[in-house]
Amino acid sequence: MTKQNGPKQTAKTPSARDARLKAALKANMARRKAQARARAEDVAQDTGNDPQGSEKDS
């Protein structure tokens, strides 16, 4: 009636979990860096190419 969970099964589970979490964290960081680069690029374009900027008085 009782299940025997050997130490080998529990030993594999944390390492598999750690590997999965490490991969997820790496993907999340890459996604966040890409978002930050895109935002910085948008800000640079907005400040440099403002068509209604300083030429309103002309």
N, C-alpha and C positions, 0 to 999 in steps of 0.2 A: 503493500500500500504506500510505502514511502518512496519518494524519488531520491535517488542518490545523484547529487550534483558534484561531480569530481572537481578538484581544484584546477584541473587543466581547462575546463570550460570557463570558469570564472576568471582565470588568468588571461585567456584569449579575448574575452569580452572587453576589458578596459583598454587593451592595446588597440583593438579594432575601433573602439569608441574614440580613443585619442586620435587615431589616424583620420577618422571621419570628421571630427571637430577641427583638426588642423587644416584639412582640405577646405572645409566650409569657411574657416577664418581667412584663409589665403584668398579664396574667391571673393569674399566680402571686402577685403582690403583692396583688392584689384579693382573691384567695381566702384568703391568709394574714391579711389585715386583717379579713375577715369572721369567720374562725375566732377571732382574738384578741378581737373584739367579743363574740362568743357566749360565749367563756370568761369574760370579764370580767362579762358579764351573769349567768352562772350563779353566779359567786362572790358577786356582790352579792345575788342571791336567796337563796343558801344562808346567808349571814351575817345577813340581815335577817328571814328567815321560817323560823327553826329551830323546829319544833313541839315538840321535846323539849329545848329549850335551858334557860332559867332557871326553868321552872315544874315542875321535878322534885320539889321539896320540898313542893308544895301538896297 
